[in-house]
């Protein structure tokens, strides 16, 4: 999850969209609670901006 957060949270110029497979990994980490609440919050916060 940390690596996925690094990809989406690099700022306007450095961030990129996740691939389908990366999005699946992120969703699985969130739904299985492998991701911490802080990671989940950061993922959704960065995805909304």
N, C-alpha and C positions, 0 to 999 in steps of 0.2 A: 504494500500500500504506500509506503514511503516513496518508492521510486515513481509510482503513478502520480502522487501529489507533486513531486518535483517537476514532472512534465507539464502539469496544468497550472502550476503556480509560479511560473517564471516571469510574470509581468506581461504587458501588452506585446512586446516584441519577441520574447523568448518562449512564451507558452504555445502549445499546440494542442489540437484536439486529439483525444485518445483514439486508437484504432478500435475496431469492434471487439477484438480479442482482449485488449486492455480494459475496455469498458466492462466486459464480462468479468474479468478478474476483480475489478474494483467492486462491482455489484456483489459478487460472491463474498468478498472480504467484508463488505458492509452487512450483508444478510446473515452471514454465519458468525458475526461479531468478532471476526479475526481482527478487524480494524478497531482501534480504540474510539471512544466517543469523540475525542479531539480530532482524530484523523477523519472521521465521518463528517464532522462539522466543517472542517477545513475543505474537504472535497466538495461538499455542496455549496459552501460559500464561494469558493473560487469558480465553480462551474456556473454560478449565477451572474458572474461579472464579466 
